[in-house]
């Protein structure tokens, strides 16, 4: 990270930003990275609020936002430092989330294949349904023919017929 950005941070913020370096992030699991993401996001939001409030207070005295902007550079560099840190953490969290999703999908596919073949999946617990379908109820066209659906369909047809007859009579 840029030394100018680091110089704008206090010691606690520097430690937080140091946790977002590539080597430090590589040692964390998905839950830890998620917690770090939350902490960095809160720190960034706090710095951003301080920056905006400070800038808003200086606008009336300076006569405009453009004239007030150069006087608030320290707060702006703090926000920029947290933005960079948040970007690194977000990217790492996305990578870990994709890996986790891929692993879960592979486990579901293996469990479904094992259920289809009738043998328990490797590494997965035996299914309590034991050969039954995961979805309850009927599948196909019969699942669409319940009394509630028929009543709803009839009401919709009646509403549409009334609407069309009213339009035709104009």
SULZI-V397242 format. One record per run of one state. SS is the DSSP state (h for helix, s for strand, l for the rest). FROM is the first residue (numbers start at 0). LEN is the number of residues. If there is no record, write none. Layout:
# SULZI-V397242
ss->SS from->FROM len->LEN
ss->SS from->FROM len->LEN
This chain:
# SULZI-V397242
ss->l from->0 len->2
ss->h from->2 len->5
ss->l from->7 len->3
ss->h from->10 len->8
ss->l from->18 len->3
ss->h from->21 len->5
ss->l from->26 len->3
ss->h from->29 len->33
ss->l from->62 len->2
ss->h from->64 len->53
ss->l from->117 len->22
ss->h from->139 len->5
ss->l from->144 len->2
ss->h from->146 len->22
ss->l from->168 len->2
